[in-house]
């Protein structure tokens, strides 16, 4: 059997990265909002006075730590094939300005980007539709 479409996997990945770039470009404000949500933890502190029975609660926001961001990253990749998020993370990291000097920092930024993408509405529908269109064209 001959290879009827050489390097199909690489070409498909490259094409879908362009699709993802277009998705983000069309929704820059939403992407920024979701990225902020990933990087921010909202919480509530409840204090109770056992003698008087009074309670007080306070809402707070703080910067997300690695555990929170990693959880959001894992949830973003839960609907994709194993390895897709890791591959996309490396691709996005290579594009970061800091990648030449500090690739680890670029990987962290890319992980945060993917976590934000996971919060965006209709991403899966958009990607499925575009991937079907691509495969039908091939």
VMD Tcl script that builds the backbone (N, CA, C; Angstrom):
set m [mol new atoms 414]
animate dup $m
set s [atomselect $m all]
$s set {name element resname resid chain x y z} {
  {N N UNK 1 A 0.849 -1.175 0.000}
  {CA C UNK 1 A 0.000 0.000 0.000}
  {C C UNK 1 A 0.890 1.231 0.000}
  {N N UNK 2 A 0.628 2.165 -0.891}
  {CA C UNK 2 A 1.431 3.378 -0.963}
  {C C UNK 2 A 0.801 4.463 -0.112}
  {N N UNK 3 A 1.640 5.392 0.296}
  {CA C UNK 3 A 1.184 6.521 1.107}
  {C C UNK 3 A 0.543 7.542 0.171}
  {N N UNK 4 A -0.785 7.601 0.187}
  {CA C UNK 4 A -1.498 8.460 -0.756}
  {C C UNK 4 A -1.446 9.940 -0.368}
  {N N UNK 5 A -1.134 10.202 0.884}
  {CA C UNK 5 A -1.057 11.599 1.307}
  {C C UNK 5 A 0.107 11.747 2.279}
  {N N UNK 6 A 1.323 11.941 1.728}
  {CA C UNK 6 A 2.512 12.000 2.578}
  {C C UNK 6 A 2.422 13.101 3.636}
  {N N UNK 7 A 2.905 12.802 4.824}
  {CA C UNK 7 A 2.950 13.746 5.938}
  {C C UNK 7 A 1.574 14.293 6.318}
  {N N UNK 8 A 0.538 13.476 6.147}
  {CA C UNK 8 A -0.827 13.919 6.429}
  {C C UNK 8 A -0.976 14.387 7.877}
  {N N UNK 9 A -0.386 13.669 8.802}
  {CA C UNK 9 A -0.500 14.045 10.213}
  {C C UNK 9 A 0.072 15.416 10.492}
  {N N UNK 10 A 1.277 15.661 9.982}
  {CA C UNK 10 A 1.907 16.966 10.188}
  {C C UNK 10 A 1.102 18.073 9.516}
  {N N UNK 11 A 0.622 17.789 8.320}
  {CA C UNK 11 A -0.170 18.786 7.599}
  {C C UNK 11 A -1.487 19.071 8.314}
  {N N UNK 12 A -2.099 18.027 8.862}
  {CA C UNK 12 A -3.353 18.213 9.600}
  {C C UNK 12 A -3.119 19.050 10.850}
  {N N UNK 13 A -2.043 18.738 11.579}
  {CA C UNK 13 A -1.721 19.536 12.770}
  {C C UNK 13 A -1.490 20.991 12.402}
  {N N UNK 14 A -0.711 21.237 11.377}
  {CA C UNK 14 A -0.421 22.614 10.957}
  {C C UNK 14 A -1.704 23.342 10.563}
  {N N UNK 15 A -2.571 22.654 9.824}
  {CA C UNK 15 A -3.828 23.273 9.391}
  {C C UNK 15 A -4.715 23.588 10.603}
  {N N UNK 16 A -4.781 22.674 11.555}
  {CA C UNK 16 A -5.632 22.895 12.722}
  {C C UNK 16 A -5.043 23.953 13.652}
  {N N UNK 17 A -3.731 24.114 13.665}
  {CA C UNK 17 A -3.136 25.202 14.446}
  {C C UNK 17 A -3.562 26.544 13.859}
  {N N UNK 18 A -3.633 26.622 12.536}
  {CA C UNK 18 A -4.111 27.852 11.889}
  {C C UNK 18 A -5.575 28.107 12.229}
  {N N UNK 19 A -6.351 27.038 12.277}
  {CA C UNK 19 A -7.766 27.161 12.650}
  {C C UNK 19 A -7.876 27.681 14.084}
  {N N UNK 20 A -7.067 27.139 14.972}
  {CA C UNK 20 A -7.087 27.586 16.362}
  {C C UNK 20 A -6.647 29.045 16.473}
  {N N UNK 21 A -5.625 29.422 15.717}
  {CA C UNK 21 A -5.183 30.821 15.698}
  {C C UNK 21 A -6.316 31.741 15.250}
  {N N UNK 22 A -7.058 31.318 14.238}
  {CA C UNK 22 A -8.182 32.119 13.740}
  {C C UNK 22 A -9.269 32.227 14.803}
  {N N UNK 23 A -9.533 31.131 15.499}
  {CA C UNK 23 A -10.533 31.132 16.571}
  {C C UNK 23 A -10.165 32.162 17.633}
  {N N UNK 24 A -8.901 32.149 18.051}
  {CA C UNK 24 A -8.434 33.095 19.072}
  {C C UNK 24 A -8.485 34.523 18.536}
  {N N UNK 25 A -8.051 34.728 17.302}
  {CA C UNK 25 A -8.026 36.072 16.714}
  {C C UNK 25 A -9.428 36.667 16.617}
  {N N UNK 26 A -10.410 35.827 16.342}
  {CA C UNK 26 A -11.791 36.297 16.249}
  {C C UNK 26 A -12.395 36.593 17.620}
  {N N UNK 27 A -11.761 36.116 18.669}
  {CA C UNK 27 A -12.318 36.231 20.017}
  {C C UNK 27 A -11.259 36.704 21.018}
  {N N UNK 28 A -10.491 37.702 20.651}
  {CA C UNK 28 A -9.381 38.134 21.516}
  {C C UNK 28 A -9.857 38.597 22.887}
  {N N UNK 29 A -10.969 39.319 22.944}
  {CA C UNK 29 A -11.462 39.807 24.232}
  {C C UNK 29 A -11.902 38.645 25.119}
  {N N UNK 30 A -12.625 37.688 24.544}
  {CA C UNK 30 A -13.072 36.530 25.320}
  {C C UNK 30 A -11.871 35.708 25.787}
  {N N UNK 31 A -10.874 35.548 24.909}
  {CA C UNK 31 A -9.680 34.796 25.284}
  {C C UNK 31 A -8.983 35.468 26.467}
  {N N UNK 32 A -8.846 36.788 26.411}
  {CA C UNK 32 A -8.205 37.527 27.514}
  {C C UNK 32 A -9.001 37.373 28.809}
  {N N UNK 33 A -10.313 37.422 28.704}
  {CA C UNK 33 A -11.167 37.252 29.883}
  {C C UNK 33 A -11.000 35.865 30.478}
  {N N UNK 34 A -11.000 34.846 29.631}
  {CA C UNK 34 A -10.859 33.474 30.120}
  {C C UNK 34 A -9.476 33.230 30.703}
  {N N UNK 35 A -8.476 33.864 30.123}
  {CA C UNK 35 A -7.112 33.712 30.650}
  {C C UNK 35 A -7.027 34.321 32.048}
  {N N UNK 36 A -7.683 35.464 32.228}
  {CA C UNK 36 A -7.728 36.096 33.548}
  {C C UNK 36 A -8.435 35.189 34.547}
  {N N UNK 37 A -9.511 34.533 34.110}
  {CA C UNK 37 A -10.236 33.603 34.992}
  {C C UNK 37 A -9.347 32.439 35.405}
  {N N UNK 38 A -8.558 31.936 34.478}
  {CA C UNK 38 A -7.655 30.830 34.801}
  {C C UNK 38 A -6.631 31.269 35.841}
  {N N UNK 39 A -6.172 32.487 35.735}
  {CA C UNK 39 A -5.099 32.973 36.589}
  {C C UNK 39 A -5.584 33.576 37.910}
  {N N UNK 40 A -6.895 33.553 38.132}
  {CA C UNK 40 A -7.474 34.147 39.329}
  {C C UNK 40 A -8.357 33.123 40.045}
  {N N UNK 41 A -8.186 33.044 41.340}
  {CA C UNK 41 A -9.029 32.180 42.157}
  {C C UNK 41 A -9.959 33.074 42.966}
  {N N UNK 42 A -11.232 32.765 42.894}
  {CA C UNK 42 A -12.205 33.479 43.712}
  {C C UNK 42 A -12.596 32.565 44.859}
  {N N UNK 43 A -12.709 33.139 46.041}
  {CA C UNK 43 A -13.050 32.329 47.199}
  {C C UNK 43 A -13.916 33.085 48.175}
  {N N UNK 44 A -14.240 32.392 49.212}
  {CA C UNK 44 A -15.102 32.967 50.240}
  {C C UNK 44 A -14.611 32.469 51.590}
  {N N UNK 45 A -14.496 33.373 52.525}
  {CA C UNK 45 A -14.124 33.039 53.888}
  {C C UNK 45 A -15.345 33.263 54.769}
  {N N UNK 46 A -15.684 32.256 55.544}
  {CA C UNK 46 A -16.817 32.368 56.458}
  {C C UNK 46 A -16.278 32.276 57.881}
  {N N UNK 47 A -16.632 33.282 58.676}
  {CA C UNK 47 A -16.230 33.284 60.090}
  {C C UNK 47 A -17.496 33.142 60.929}
  {N N UNK 48 A -17.450 32.281 61.917}
  {CA C UNK 48 A -18.603 32.073 62.786}
  {C C UNK 48 A -18.185 32.288 64.237}
  {N N UNK 49 A -18.987 33.050 64.946}
  {CA C UNK 49 A -18.790 33.250 66.378}
  {C C UNK 49 A -19.718 32.258 67.081}
  {N N UNK 50 A -19.154 31.243 67.707}
  {CA C UNK 50 A -19.954 30.189 68.309}
  {C C UNK 50 A -20.769 30.680 69.507}
  {N N UNK 51 A -20.298 31.697 70.167}
  {CA C UNK 51 A -21.031 32.212 71.338}
  {C C UNK 51 A -22.246 33.009 70.920}
  {N N UNK 52 A -22.057 33.911 69.963}
  {CA C UNK 52 A -23.180 34.783 69.566}
  {C C UNK 52 A -23.996 34.188 68.420}
  {N N UNK 53 A -23.417 33.250 67.720}
  {CA C UNK 53 A -24.119 32.660 66.576}
  {C C UNK 53 A -24.015 33.500 65.304}
  {N N UNK 54 A -23.278 34.604 65.391}
  {CA C UNK 54 A -23.119 35.471 64.213}
  {C C UNK 54 A -22.139 34.858 63.219}
  {N N UNK 55 A -22.422 35.089 61.952}
  {CA C UNK 55 A -21.488 34.679 60.902}
  {C C UNK 55 A -21.187 35.885 60.025}
  {N N UNK 56 A -19.995 35.901 59.525}
  {CA C UNK 56 A -19.566 36.939 58.577}
  {C C UNK 56 A -18.874 36.225 57.431}
  {N N UNK 57 A -19.113 36.710 56.233}
  {CA C UNK 57 A -18.368 36.123 55.118}
  {C C UNK 57 A -17.765 37.216 54.265}
  {N N UNK 58 A -16.663 36.858 53.695}
  {CA C UNK 58 A -15.910 37.785 52.850}
  {C C UNK 58 A -15.553 37.074 51.558}
  {N N UNK 59 A -15.745 37.759 50.455}
  {CA C UNK 59 A -15.301 37.246 49.168}
  {C C UNK 59 A -13.891 37.747 48.917}
  {N N UNK 60 A -13.091 36.942 48.233}
  {CA C UNK 60 A -11.733 37.376 47.928}
  {C C UNK 60 A -11.304 36.829 46.574}
  {N N UNK 61 A -10.284 37.445 46.040}
  {CA C UNK 61 A -9.631 36.973 44.821}
  {C C UNK 61 A -8.137 36.927 45.087}
  {N N UNK 62 A -7.501 35.924 44.502}
  {CA C UNK 62 A -6.051 35.812 44.627}
  {C C UNK 62 A -5.507 35.171 43.362}
  {N N UNK 63 A -4.220 35.277 43.180}
  {CA C UNK 63 A -3.588 34.692 42.000}
  {C C UNK 63 A -3.602 33.165 42.097}
  {N N UNK 64 A -3.947 32.525 41.006}
  {CA C UNK 64 A -3.986 31.058 40.966}
  {C C UNK 64 A -2.574 30.499 41.085}
  {N N UNK 65 A -2.466 29.392 41.782}
  {CA C UNK 65 A -1.172 28.721 41.878}
  {C C UNK 65 A -1.093 27.634 40.812}
  {N N UNK 66 A 0.028 26.928 40.773}
  {CA C UNK 66 A 0.247 25.898 39.754}
  {C C UNK 66 A -0.794 24.781 39.804}
  {N N UNK 67 A -1.259 24.447 40.988}
  {CA C UNK 67 A -2.242 23.370 41.119}
  {C C UNK 67 A -3.539 23.750 40.391}
  {N N UNK 68 A -3.980 24.974 40.586}
  {CA C UNK 68 A -5.214 25.453 39.950}
  {C C UNK 68 A -5.046 25.518 38.440}
  {N N UNK 69 A -3.928 26.075 37.986}
  {CA C UNK 69 A -3.691 26.201 36.543}
  {C C UNK 69 A -3.544 24.817 35.911}
  {N N UNK 70 A -2.840 23.914 36.569}
  {CA C UNK 70 A -2.693 22.549 36.039}
  {C C UNK 70 A -4.042 21.848 35.931}
  {N N UNK 71 A -4.911 22.066 36.901}
  {CA C UNK 71 A -6.237 21.468 36.858}
  {C C UNK 71 A -7.024 22.009 35.660}
  {N N UNK 72 A -6.967 23.313 35.439}
  {CA C UNK 72 A -7.660 23.911 34.291}
  {C C UNK 72 A -7.081 23.398 32.978}
  {N N UNK 73 A -5.765 23.219 32.928}
  {CA C UNK 73 A -5.097 22.684 31.737}
  {C C UNK 73 A -5.555 21.247 31.467}
  {N N UNK 74 A -5.606 20.431 32.516}
  {CA C UNK 74 A -6.056 19.040 32.356}
  {C C UNK 74 A -7.512 18.973 31.899}
  {N N UNK 75 A -8.347 19.831 32.456}
  {CA C UNK 75 A -9.753 19.847 32.040}
  {C C UNK 75 A -9.879 20.286 30.586}
  {N N UNK 76 A -9.040 21.211 30.153}
  {CA C UNK 76 A -9.076 21.673 28.758}
  {C C UNK 76 A -8.739 20.536 27.799}
  {N N UNK 77 A -7.864 19.647 28.212}
  {CA C UNK 77 A -7.447 18.549 27.342}
  {C C UNK 77 A -8.238 17.274 27.507}
  {N N UNK 78 A -9.216 17.288 28.390}
  {CA C UNK 78 A -9.965 16.063 28.682}
  {C C UNK 78 A -10.739 15.540 27.479}
  {N N UNK 79 A -11.092 16.391 26.549}
  {CA C UNK 79 A -11.901 15.975 25.403}
  {C C UNK 79 A -11.073 15.722 24.147}
  {N N UNK 80 A -9.766 15.794 24.281}
  {CA C UNK 80 A -8.916 15.583 23.102}
  {C C UNK 80 A -8.150 14.266 23.225}
  {N N UNK 81 A -7.508 13.903 22.157}
  {CA C UNK 81 A -6.707 12.679 22.148}
  {C C UNK 81 A -5.502 12.861 23.073}
  {N N UNK 82 A -5.063 11.776 23.711}
  {CA C UNK 82 A -3.869 11.882 24.558}
  {C C UNK 82 A -2.690 12.428 23.744}
  {N N UNK 83 A -2.000 13.352 24.321}
  {CA C UNK 83 A -0.834 13.924 23.655}
  {C C UNK 83 A -1.118 15.181 22.857}
  {N N UNK 84 A -2.369 15.425 22.501}
  {CA C UNK 84 A -2.671 16.625 21.711}
  {C C UNK 84 A -2.354 17.905 22.467}
  {N N UNK 85 A -2.737 17.964 23.730}
  {CA C UNK 85 A -2.464 19.177 24.513}
  {C C UNK 85 A -0.960 19.388 24.690}
  {N N UNK 86 A -0.247 18.315 24.936}
  {CA C UNK 86 A 1.205 18.442 25.104}
  {C C UNK 86 A 1.853 18.932 23.813}
  {N N UNK 87 A 1.395 18.400 22.680}
  {CA C UNK 87 A 1.922 18.846 21.385}
  {C C UNK 87 A 1.579 20.313 21.153}
  {N N UNK 88 A 0.316 20.673 21.378}
  {CA C UNK 88 A -0.103 22.062 21.191}
  {C C UNK 88 A 0.656 22.987 22.128}
  {N N UNK 89 A 0.899 22.529 23.338}
  {CA C UNK 89 A 1.640 23.341 24.304}
  {C C UNK 89 A 3.046 23.653 23.786}
  {N N UNK 90 A 3.713 22.649 23.228}
  {CA C UNK 90 A 5.060 22.887 22.674}
  {C C UNK 90 A 5.004 23.846 21.487}
  {N N UNK 91 A 3.998 23.674 20.630}
  {CA C UNK 91 A 3.851 24.561 19.468}
  {C C UNK 91 A 3.632 26.006 19.924}
  {N N UNK 92 A 2.710 26.197 20.861}
  {CA C UNK 92 A 2.425 27.547 21.353}
  {C C UNK 92 A 3.636 28.137 22.069}
  {N N UNK 93 A 4.350 27.311 22.825}
  {CA C UNK 93 A 5.519 27.797 23.556}
  {C C UNK 93 A 6.596 28.295 22.603}
  {N N UNK 94 A 6.805 27.577 21.500}
  {CA C UNK 94 A 7.834 27.981 20.537}
  {C C UNK 94 A 7.538 29.350 19.928}
  {N N UNK 95 A 6.283 29.736 19.907}
  {CA C UNK 95 A 5.887 31.032 19.344}
  {C C UNK 95 A 6.074 32.191 20.322}
  {N N UNK 96 A 6.225 31.895 21.589}
  {CA C UNK 96 A 6.333 32.933 22.617}
  {C C UNK 96 A 7.657 33.676 22.481}
  {N N UNK 97 A 7.636 34.992 22.682}
  {CA C UNK 97 A 8.880 35.778 22.580}
  {C C UNK 97 A 9.965 35.296 23.541}
  {N N UNK 98 A 9.581 34.833 24.720}
  {CA C UNK 98 A 10.562 34.414 25.713}
  {C C UNK 98 A 11.123 33.017 25.451}
  {N N UNK 99 A 10.618 32.332 24.432}
  {CA C UNK 99 A 11.008 30.942 24.174}
  {C C UNK 99 A 12.507 30.780 23.936}
  {N N UNK 100 A 13.131 31.730 23.285}
  {CA C UNK 100 A 14.568 31.603 23.004}
  {C C UNK 100 A 15.400 31.655 24.277}
  {N N UNK 101 A 15.011 32.514 25.201}
  {CA C UNK 101 A 15.780 32.701 26.426}
  {C C UNK 101 A 15.358 31.766 27.555}
  {N N UNK 102 A 14.060 31.458 27.616}
  {CA C UNK 102 A 13.551 30.657 28.725}
  {C C UNK 102 A 12.378 29.816 28.238}
  {N N UNK 103 A 12.681 28.655 27.666}
  {CA C UNK 103 A 11.645 27.807 27.100}
  {C C UNK 103 A 10.684 27.291 28.168}
  {N N UNK 104 A 11.186 27.064 29.377}
  {CA C UNK 104 A 10.316 26.603 30.471}
  {C C UNK 104 A 9.243 27.643 30.771}
  {N N UNK 105 A 9.609 28.904 30.792}
  {CA C UNK 105 A 8.641 29.974 31.027}
  {C C UNK 105 A 7.626 30.027 29.882}
  {N N UNK 106 A 8.099 29.824 28.670}
  {CA C UNK 106 A 7.199 29.808 27.506}
  {C C UNK 106 A 6.221 28.644 27.608}
  {N N UNK 107 A 6.676 27.493 28.112}
  {CA C UNK 107 A 5.786 26.349 28.313}
  {C C UNK 107 A 4.715 26.640 29.363}
  {N N UNK 108 A 5.093 27.367 30.407}
  {CA C UNK 108 A 4.126 27.751 31.441}
  {C C UNK 108 A 3.064 28.664 30.842}
  {N N UNK 109 A 3.500 29.644 30.066}
  {CA C UNK 109 A 2.558 30.560 29.405}
  {C C UNK 109 A 1.621 29.797 28.468}
  {N N UNK 110 A 2.163 28.865 27.725}
  {CA C UNK 110 A 1.355 28.081 26.791}
  {C C UNK 110 A 0.344 27.218 27.536}
  {N N UNK 111 A 0.736 26.670 28.674}
  {CA C UNK 111 A -0.191 25.882 29.499}
  {C C UNK 111 A -1.364 26.757 29.942}
  {N N UNK 112 A -1.073 27.994 30.316}
  {CA C UNK 112 A -2.116 28.930 30.732}
  {C C UNK 112 A -3.037 29.275 29.556}
  {N N UNK 113 A -2.454 29.418 28.367}
  {CA C UNK 113 A -3.263 29.692 27.169}
  {C C UNK 113 A -4.234 28.544 26.880}
  {N N UNK 114 A -3.738 27.317 26.979}
  {CA C UNK 114 A -4.586 26.153 26.706}
  {C C UNK 114 A -5.692 26.049 27.749}
  {N N UNK 115 A -5.360 26.331 28.994}
  {CA C UNK 115 A -6.378 26.314 30.046}
  {C C UNK 115 A -7.471 27.342 29.740}
  {N N UNK 116 A -7.080 28.509 29.262}
  {CA C UNK 116 A -8.057 29.544 28.894}
  {C C UNK 116 A -8.904 29.096 27.707}
  {N N UNK 117 A -8.287 28.467 26.734}
  {CA C UNK 117 A -9.040 27.949 25.586}
  {C C UNK 117 A -10.114 26.957 26.031}
  {N N UNK 118 A -9.796 26.176 27.037}
  {CA C UNK 118 A -10.746 25.198 27.546}
  {C C UNK 118 A -11.998 25.814 28.137}
  {N N UNK 119 A -11.928 27.085 28.496}
  {CA C UNK 119 A -13.090 27.777 29.052}
  {C C UNK 119 A -13.928 28.497 27.993}
  {N N UNK 120 A -13.424 28.546 26.780}
  {CA C UNK 120 A -14.124 29.287 25.728}
  {C C UNK 120 A -15.275 28.462 25.156}
  {N N UNK 121 A -16.383 29.133 24.946}
  {CA C UNK 121 A -17.568 28.469 24.412}
  {C C UNK 121 A -17.381 28.074 22.956}
  {N N UNK 122 A -17.926 26.940 22.620}
  {CA C UNK 122 A -18.005 26.447 21.245}
  {C C UNK 122 A -16.673 26.094 20.603}
  {N N UNK 123 A -15.607 26.006 21.365}
  {CA C UNK 123 A -14.318 25.650 20.773}
  {C C UNK 123 A -14.371 24.255 20.165}
  {N N UNK 124 A -14.890 23.289 20.897}
  {CA C UNK 124 A -14.937 21.915 20.385}
  {C C UNK 124 A -15.775 21.820 19.121}
  {N N UNK 125 A -16.911 22.496 19.111}
  {CA C UNK 125 A -17.782 22.489 17.924}
  {C C UNK 125 A -17.044 23.113 16.745}
  {N N UNK 126 A -16.387 24.225 16.987}
  {CA C UNK 126 A -15.636 24.931 15.949}
  {C C UNK 126 A -14.540 24.036 15.378}
  {N N UNK 127 A -13.775 23.395 16.251}
  {CA C UNK 127 A -12.673 22.545 15.796}
  {C C UNK 127 A -13.182 21.313 15.044}
  {N N UNK 128 A -14.241 20.707 15.543}
  {CA C UNK 128 A -14.800 19.537 14.841}
  {C C UNK 128 A -15.284 19.904 13.448}
  {N N UNK 129 A -15.982 21.021 13.366}
  {CA C UNK 129 A -16.513 21.469 12.074}
  {C C UNK 129 A -15.377 21.732 11.087}
  {N N UNK 130 A -14.345 22.423 11.558}
  {CA C UNK 130 A -13.218 22.743 10.683}
  {C C UNK 130 A -12.405 21.515 10.311}
  {N N UNK 131 A -12.247 20.585 11.236}
  {CA C UNK 131 A -11.470 19.379 10.922}
  {C C UNK 131 A -12.229 18.502 9.926}
  {N N UNK 132 A -13.538 18.453 10.054}
  {CA C UNK 132 A -14.337 17.696 9.078}
  {C C UNK 132 A -14.243 18.341 7.700}
  {N N UNK 133 A -14.311 19.648 7.674}
  {CA C UNK 133 A -14.188 20.367 6.399}
  {C C UNK 133 A -12.837 20.062 5.763}
  {N N UNK 134 A -11.782 20.058 6.558}
  {CA C UNK 134 A -10.440 19.768 6.055}
  {C C UNK 134 A -10.355 18.335 5.534}
  {N N UNK 135 A -10.839 17.391 6.332}
  {CA C UNK 135 A -10.749 15.984 5.897}
  {C C UNK 135 A -11.597 15.725 4.668}
  {N N UNK 136 A -12.753 16.360 4.569}
  {CA C UNK 136 A -13.586 16.216 3.366}
  {C C UNK 136 A -12.875 16.776 2.128}
  {N N UNK 137 A -12.173 17.874 2.317}
  {CA C UNK 137 A -11.443 18.483 1.203}
  {C C UNK 137 A -10.281 17.586 0.759}
  {N N UNK 138 A -9.658 16.888 1.698}
  {CA C UNK 138 A -8.553 16.001 1.361}
  {C C UNK 138 A -9.045 14.754 0.674}
}
mol reanalyze $m
mol bondsrecalc $m
mol representation Tube
mol addrep $m
